[in-house]
Amino acid sequence: MPELPEVESLRGFLDDHLTGERIARVLPLAINVLKTYDPPLSAIEGAEVTAVGRHGKWLDISVGQLHLVLHLARAGWLRWQDEFPASPPRPGKGPLALRTVVAAGGGFDLTEAGTTKRLAVHLVHDPAEVPAIARLGPDPLAADFDRAAFAALLAGERRQIKGALRDQNLIAGIGNAYSDEILHAAKMSPFQLVHRLGEDGISTLYEALRTTLGDAVERARPVAAGRLKAEKKSGLRVHGRTGEPCPVCGDTIRQVSFSDSSLQYCPTCQTGGKPLADRRLSRLLK
């Protein structure tokens, strides 16, 4: 799943390639990809793209007075094309979910792999009309997201750090991969409870969050859209690296599996050398 660093890179890429272009047509090709019907997609045909923004993991393409808002979900991706075939694609064939063509001839495809279809496209007057965007927490790389703002968000939280970092209503843009990376950098167990962090723990976690995401954004910024997935994987230290040596201490990276996801961590760096039980809501083995 693309997270804040990759979506920010896609935002910059689209801003460079789309801003100033006019939309020729937008073709929804999967049944459930378009989540709104009023205004219709035809309302942006002929309109100029004026900016491309980001809200957490959401892309926001300003077209005329409207916003084409995209969420790539777990298995979605965006592919830029300098030109398209003359004949339009057939709906329901393969992973192609939506095609956006600009007057100059290029544009982008949205694709989604797998059978669980969560990719979402909204055409709205204001991004806040999308409920998930309206509920988003602050952007963790915003200039005003300082240590005090972070501490205020965590006040009263009694859940595990891993879940708190992934909660888009608390902090926008962090998913499974970068929450693992942040916790590894902070040398904290994913099952550490937020309310037991203390002042020093909050400071450590805040610095790890800002550094990890900031570094990832800088790595992804110059990367073309088609290479972002590979760039993300190459920059991860623990996530997706079960069985490999930790790049910090050399211990073997371990995994905890859940029904539809997993987390990775280093026992030496994060849990005092103790392995976590591989079951939902597990605690440190004694």
C-alpha positions as CSV (number, residue, x, y, z in Angstrom):
1,M,0.0,0.0,0.0
2,P,1.4,3.4,-0.9
3,E,1.8,5.5,2.3
4,L,2.6,9.2,2.9
5,P,6.1,9.2,1.3
6,E,5.0,7.5,-1.9
7,V,1.8,9.5,-2.2
8,E,3.8,12.7,-1.7
9,S,6.1,11.6,-4.5
10,L,3.1,10.8,-6.8
11,R,1.6,14.2,-5.9
12,G,4.8,16.0,-7.0
13,F,5.0,13.8,-10.2
14,L,1.4,14.6,-11.1
15,D,1.8,18.3,-10.3
16,D,4.7,18.4,-12.8
17,H,2.8,16.5,-15.5
18,L,-0.8,17.6,-15.0
19,T,-0.9,21.2,-13.8
20,G,-1.8,23.4,-16.7
21,E,-3.2,20.5,-18.8
22,R,-6.8,20.2,-19.8
23,I,-8.8,17.0,-19.0
24,A,-10.1,15.4,-22.2
25,R,-12.0,12.5,-20.6
26,V,-12.1,10.3,-17.5
27,L,-13.2,6.7,-18.0
28,P,-14.2,4.6,-15.0
29,L,-13.6,1.0,-16.0
30,A,-14.3,-1.0,-12.8
31,I,-17.8,-1.1,-11.3
32,N,-17.0,0.2,-7.9
33,V,-14.2,2.6,-8.4
34,L,-16.3,5.8,-8.7
35,K,-17.9,6.6,-5.3
36,T,-19.8,9.8,-6.4
37,Y,-22.2,10.6,-9.2
38,D,-23.0,14.3,-8.8
39,P,-21.2,16.2,-10.3
40,P,-20.6,13.7,-13.1
41,L,-17.1,13.1,-14.5
42,S,-18.1,14.9,-17.7
43,A,-18.1,18.1,-15.6
44,I,-14.3,18.2,-15.7
45,E,-13.9,17.5,-19.4
46,G,-12.2,20.5,-21.0
47,A,-11.3,22.0,-17.6
48,E,-7.7,22.8,-16.6
49,V,-5.8,21.2,-13.8
50,T,-4.7,23.9,-11.5
51,A,-2.9,22.0,-8.7
52,V,-2.3,18.5,-7.2
53,G,-2.5,18.2,-3.5
54,R,-2.4,15.5,-0.8
55,H,-4.4,14.7,2.3
56,G,-2.7,11.8,4.1
57,K,-2.8,9.0,1.6
58,W,-5.3,10.7,-0.7
59,L,-4.4,12.5,-3.9
60,D,-6.3,15.7,-4.7
61,I,-6.4,16.9,-8.3
62,S,-7.9,20.4,-8.6
63,V,-9.7,20.6,-12.0
64,G,-11.5,23.9,-12.6
65,Q,-13.8,24.4,-9.6
66,L,-13.8,20.6,-8.7
67,H,-11.6,18.1,-7.1
68,L,-10.8,14.6,-8.4
69,V,-9.8,12.8,-5.2
70,L,-8.1,9.4,-5.4
71,H,-7.3,6.8,-2.8
72,L,-5.1,3.9,-4.0
73,A,-6.0,1.6,-1.0
74,R,-4.0,-1.6,-0.4
75,A,-3.5,-2.9,-4.0
76,G,-4.0,0.2,-6.2
77,W,-1.4,2.1,-8.2
78,L,-1.1,5.0,-10.6
79,R,0.7,4.5,-13.9
80,W,1.5,7.5,-16.2
81,Q,1.2,7.1,-19.9
82,D,2.7,9.5,-22.5
83,E,0.1,8.4,-25.0
84,F,-2.8,5.9,-25.1
85,P,-4.1,3.6,-27.9
86,A,-6.8,5.2,-30.1
87,S,-9.5,2.8,-29.0
88,P,-10.7,3.0,-25.4
89,P,-10.2,0.0,-23.1
90,R,-13.0,-2.4,-22.4
91,P,-14.5,-2.2,-18.9
92,G,-14.0,-5.1,-16.6
93,K,-10.9,-6.4,-18.3
94,G,-7.9,-6.9,-16.0
95,P,-6.7,-4.6,-13.2
96,L,-7.5,-1.3,-15.0
97,A,-9.9,0.7,-12.9
98,L,-9.9,4.2,-14.3
99,R,-8.2,6.1,-17.1
100,T,-7.7,9.9,-17.2
101,V,-6.7,11.4,-20.5
102,V,-5.4,15.0,-21.0
103,A,-5.9,17.0,-24.2
104,A,-2.2,16.7,-25.0
105,G,-2.6,12.9,-25.4
106,G,-1.1,11.5,-22.2
107,G,-2.6,10.8,-18.8
108,F,-2.7,8.2,-16.1
109,D,-4.3,4.8,-15.4
110,L,-5.4,3.7,-12.0
111,T,-5.0,-0.1,-11.5
112,E,-5.9,-2.4,-8.7
113,A,-4.7,-6.0,-8.3
114,G,-6.5,-8.8,-6.5
115,T,-10.1,-9.5,-5.9
116,T,-10.7,-7.1,-3.0
117,K,-11.5,-3.8,-4.6
118,R,-11.0,-0.8,-2.3
119,L,-9.6,1.8,-4.7
120,A,-11.8,4.9,-4.5
121,V,-12.3,7.9,-6.8
122,H,-14.5,10.9,-5.8
123,L,-15.4,14.0,-7.8
124,V,-16.4,16.7,-5.3
125,H,-16.6,20.5,-4.9
126,D,-14.5,20.3,-1.7
127,P,-12.3,17.4,-0.5
128,A,-13.9,17.7,3.0
129,E,-17.0,16.2,1.4
130,V,-15.2,12.9,1.4
131,P,-15.9,11.5,4.9
132,A,-12.5,9.8,5.2
133,I,-10.7,13.1,4.4
134,A,-12.9,15.1,6.8
135,R,-11.9,12.7,9.6
136,L,-8.2,12.8,8.9
137,G,-5.8,13.7,11.7
138,P,-2.9,16.1,11.1
139,D,-0.1,15.5,8.6
140,P,2.9,14.4,10.6
141,L,5.3,16.3,8.3
142,A,3.4,19.6,8.5
143,A,5.4,22.6,9.8
144,D,3.2,23.0,12.8
145,F,3.2,19.3,13.8
146,D,5.8,19.8,16.6
147,R,6.5,17.7,19.6
148,A,3.8,19.4,21.7
149,A,1.2,18.8,19.0
150,F,2.2,15.1,18.9
151,A,2.0,14.8,22.7
152,A,-1.4,16.4,22.7
153,L,-2.7,13.8,20.2
154,L,-1.4,10.9,22.3
155,A,-2.9,12.3,25.6
156,G,-5.5,9.8,26.8
157,E,-4.6,7.1,24.4
158,R,-4.5,3.7,26.0
159,R,-3.9,1.4,23.0
160,Q,-0.7,-0.1,21.5
161,I,1.6,2.3,19.7
162,K,1.4,0.3,16.4
163,G,-2.4,0.8,16.2
164,A,-2.2,4.4,17.2
165,L,0.3,5.3,14.5
166,R,-1.8,3.6,11.8
167,D,-5.0,5.3,12.8
168,Q,-5.7,7.8,10.1
169,N,-8.1,9.7,12.3
170,L,-5.2,10.3,14.8
171,I,-2.3,10.9,12.4
172,A,-2.7,11.0,8.6
173,G,-0.6,9.0,6.1
174,I,1.2,6.3,8.2
175,G,0.4,2.7,7.3
176,N,1.7,-0.8,8.2
177,A,5.2,-0.4,6.6
178,Y,6.2,3.0,8.0
179,S,4.8,2.3,11.5
180,D,7.1,-0.7,11.6
181,E,10.0,1.5,10.5
182,I,9.2,4.2,13.0
183,L,9.1,1.8,15.9
184,H,12.3,0.2,14.8
185,A,14.0,3.6,14.7
186,A,12.5,4.4,18.1
187,K,13.6,1.0,19.5
188,M,10.1,0.4,20.8
189,S,7.9,-2.7,20.8
190,P,4.8,-2.5,18.6
191,F,2.8,-3.6,21.6
192,Q,4.1,-0.9,23.9
193,L,1.1,1.0,25.3
194,V,0.9,4.7,24.5
195,H,0.0,5.8,28.0
196,R,3.2,4.2,29.4
197,L,5.6,6.0,27.1
198,G,6.4,8.9,29.4
199,E,7.8,12.2,28.3
200,D,11.1,10.8,27.1
201,G,9.3,8.1,25.2
202,I,7.1,10.6,23.5
203,S,10.1,12.6,22.5
204,T,11.9,9.6,21.1
205,L,8.9,8.4,19.1
206,Y,8.3,11.9,17.7
207,E,11.9,12.2,16.5
208,A,11.8,8.7,15.0
209,L,8.5,9.6,13.2
210,R,9.7,12.8,11.7
211,T,13.1,11.4,10.7
212,T,11.8,8.2,9.2
213,L,9.1,9.9,7.1
214,G,11.2,12.8,6.2
215,D,14.0,10.6,4.9
216,A,11.5,8.4,3.0
217,V,10.0,11.5,1.3
218,E,13.4,12.7,0.2
219,R,14.3,9.2,-1.2
220,A,11.0,9.0,-3.1
221,R,10.9,12.6,-4.3
222,P,13.0,12.2,-7.5
223,V,11.8,8.7,-8.3
224,A,9.4,8.2,-11.3
225,A,6.0,6.8,-10.5
226,G,6.7,3.4,-12.1
227,R,9.7,2.8,-9.8
228,L,8.2,4.0,-6.5
229,K,7.2,0.5,-5.2
230,A,10.8,-0.8,-5.7
231,E,12.2,2.3,-4.1
232,K,10.0,1.9,-1.0
233,K,11.0,-1.7,-0.5
234,S,14.7,-0.9,-0.9
235,G,14.6,1.7,1.8
236,L,12.8,-0.4,4.5
237,R,14.9,-1.8,7.3
238,V,12.5,-4.2,9.0
239,H,9.1,-4.2,7.2
240,G,8.8,-7.1,4.8
241,R,12.2,-8.5,5.8
242,T,11.3,-11.4,8.0
243,G,14.2,-13.7,8.5
244,E,16.8,-11.2,7.3
245,P,19.4,-9.7,9.7
246,C,18.6,-6.4,11.3
247,P,20.8,-3.7,9.7
248,V,21.5,-2.2,13.2
249,C,22.3,-5.1,15.4
250,G,22.3,-8.2,13.2
251,D,19.6,-10.1,15.0
252,T,17.0,-11.9,12.9
253,I,14.0,-9.9,12.0
254,R,10.8,-11.6,13.2
255,Q,7.1,-11.3,12.2
256,V,3.7,-11.3,13.9
257,S,0.9,-12.3,11.7
258,F,-2.8,-11.2,11.9
259,S,-5.8,-12.2,9.8
260,D,-5.1,-9.8,7.0
261,S,-1.7,-8.2,7.7
262,S,1.6,-8.7,9.5
263,L,4.2,-6.6,11.3
264,Q,8.0,-7.0,11.5
265,Y,10.4,-6.1,14.2
266,C,13.8,-6.7,15.7
267,P,13.8,-8.5,19.1
268,T,17.2,-7.1,20.1
269,C,16.4,-3.5,19.1
270,Q,12.8,-3.4,20.2
271,T,11.7,-6.0,22.7
272,G,14.7,-6.6,24.9
273,G,15.6,-9.8,23.0
274,K,12.2,-11.4,23.7
275,P,10.1,-12.7,20.7
276,L,6.5,-11.6,20.4
277,A,3.9,-14.4,20.3
278,D,2.6,-14.7,16.7
279,R,-1.1,-14.2,17.5
280,R,-3.5,-11.3,17.6
281,L,-3.3,-9.0,20.7
282,S,-0.3,-11.0,21.9
283,R,2.0,-9.8,24.7
284,L,5.7,-10.4,25.3
285,L,6.4,-14.0,26.2
286,K,7.6,-14.5,29.7
